[in-house]
Amino acid sequence: MKDATVSARVEYDVKKEAEDILRSLGIPVSVVINALYRQIIERNGIPFSLTLPKAPRTLDTMSDEEVDNRLRQV
């Protein structure tokens, strides 16, 4: 039975963009929040990694071959 309310303050633009995506998928926000909470319970923690990304490599630290490979990927 759904009888609890969750309230959180988020940035307006983040909320709007996320809700627009969910609306286009036909998924109510409450379903996503409920799924997240269930995953937290199932995994006994946050269901995704919360780590800082590696610092991006700069061109001056890459070999010529690495730069060429990166440019080919673009």
GIBELKA-V414466 format. One record per residue. N is the residue number from 1. RES is the residue in one letter. PHI is phi in whole degrees, 0 to 359 (* if undefined). PSI is psi in degrees with one decimal (NA if undefined). BURIAL is b if it has 16 or more other C-alpha atoms within 10 Angstrom, else e. Layout:
{{N & RES & PHI & PSI & BURIAL} {N & RES & PHI & PSI & BURIAL}}
This chain:
{{1 & M & * & 128.9 & e} {2 & K & 273 & 106.6 & e} {3 & D & 221 & 19.2 & e} {4 & A & 236 & 149.8 & e} {5 & T & 245 & 138.7 & e} {6 & V & 249 & 132.8 & e} {7 & S & 231 & 129.6 & e} {8 & A & 214 & 145.0 & e} {9 & R & 265 & 127.0 & e} {10 & V & 227 & 164.2 & e} {11 & E & 294 & 137.9 & e} {12 & Y & 304 & -47.9 & e} {13 & D & 296 & -38.4 & e} {14 & V & 295 & -45.6 & e} {15 & K & 300 & -48.0 & e} {16 & K & 298 & -46.5 & e} {17 & E & 296 & -44.2 & e} {18 & A & 296 & -43.8 & e} {19 & E & 294 & -35.7 & e} {20 & D & 298 & -43.0 & e} {21 & I & 296 & -47.3 & e} {22 & L & 298 & -39.8 & e} {23 & R & 299 & -42.2 & e} {24 & S & 293 & -26.9 & e} {25 & L & 274 & -10.8 & e} {26 & G & 76 & 28.0 & e} {27 & I & 245 & 121.7 & e} {28 & P & 293 & 147.8 & e} {29 & V & 303 & -39.7 & e} {30 & S & 298 & -33.1 & e} {31 & V & 293 & -41.3 & e} {32 & V & 293 & -43.3 & e} {33 & I & 296 & -43.9 & e} {34 & N & 298 & -41.8 & e} {35 & A & 296 & -41.6 & e} {36 & L & 299 & -47.3 & e} {37 & Y & 300 & -40.8 & e} {38 & R & 295 & -38.0 & e} {39 & Q & 292 & -37.5 & e} {40 & I & 299 & -42.9 & e} {41 & I & 294 & -48.2 & e} {42 & E & 300 & -42.9 & e} {43 & R & 267 & -6.5 & e} {44 & N & 57 & 39.8 & e} {45 & G & 171 & -173.7 & e} {46 & I & 289 & 131.7 & e} {47 & P & 277 & 20.8 & e} {48 & F & 207 & 161.1 & e} {49 & S & 288 & 135.8 & e} {50 & L & 242 & 72.9 & e} {51 & T & 237 & 158.2 & e} {52 & L & 280 & 136.8 & e} {53 & P & 292 & 155.0 & e} {54 & K & 296 & 147.9 & e} {55 & A & 297 & 136.4 & e} {56 & P & 297 & 144.1 & e} {57 & R & 285 & 138.9 & e} {58 & T & 263 & 158.0 & e} {59 & L & 302 & -35.5 & e} {60 & D & 289 & -12.9 & e} {61 & T & 259 & -3.5 & e} {62 & M & 262 & 150.1 & e} {63 & S & 285 & 164.5 & e} {64 & D & 302 & -38.5 & e} {65 & E & 296 & -41.8 & e} {66 & E & 296 & -41.4 & e} {67 & V & 297 & -46.2 & e} {68 & D & 301 & -44.4 & e} {69 & N & 297 & -42.7 & e} {70 & R & 298 & -42.7 & e} {71 & L & 294 & -33.3 & e} {72 & R & 290 & -25.2 & e} {73 & Q & 284 & -19.3 & e} {74 & V & 284 & NA & e}}
